[in-house]
Amino acid sequence: MEPSNTMLKGFAGSAVKADGLVHFDLNVDDIQLRTTAVVTRENLGDIALLIGQPVINNEKVVLSVSKDGAFFKKVTVTNLNLIDTIEEALCFRVLVAEDTEVPIGSSLVSVYVANPPPGYLSTKPRQYSLSGVVYALGRGILREGKGYIKVCNIGAQPIMWKKDETITRAERCDIVPEDGRL
């Protein structure tokens, strides 16, 4: 194991220091990828390995996810693969507006986006889990970068968020709700 000062940070804001780095060959669905793992003693329950962006965004494979599961597939190189395009997703960090404690169960949390574009932003329904903090978010609409998001704390303890912590991301919303609802 190679020493490392890497800090892993989750969406809930908690951080975990890495014990080190390990370079290895990952075999998934008859595909072998050379990658590096950040090793930590953090308890992830029955999860042995989290596959991150370096593997998911590998140009030699495609990760497909469906109701039947997830699998890797080798990319077949064609002339279409050689076209270089840049598509920048406009995502904005959604921040907690004030120090907030979210008890187990559902709560509305006041949030904002720093320097938002004009109009509406939308958050996607998601579930997050890291270091014992487990929560789910419903879809939310933020007008001029401000609003409330329903947070379901499905962990075993209250969640403590400090003002300006990122809890999710938002995208531009082109549909203008008549009464604030979709």
Number of C-alpha atoms within 10 A of each C-alpha: 11 10 12 14 10 15 14 14 13 16 15 20 16 14 13 15 16 18 18 15 17 14 12 12 11 16 11 11 11 10 14 13 15 10 14 15 18 21 19 16 9 13 11 14 8 6 7 8 10 9 11 11 8 11 17 14 11 13 12 15 18 16 14 11 10 7 5 6 7 10 14 17 14 14 13 11 10 8 7 8 11 8 8 6 7 6 5 6 8 9 14 22 18 25 23 22 20 15 12 14 13 18 17 17 12 15 15 12 18 16 23 24 23 13 9 18 13 10 14 21 27 20 22 14 12 11 15 16 15 18 16 16 20 19 22 16 19 14 13 18 24 24 20 15 22 19 17 17 23 16 20 19 22 20 16 11 13 15 18 14 20 14 13 17 18 21 20 22 17 21 18 19 15 10 11 13 11 7 6 10 8 10
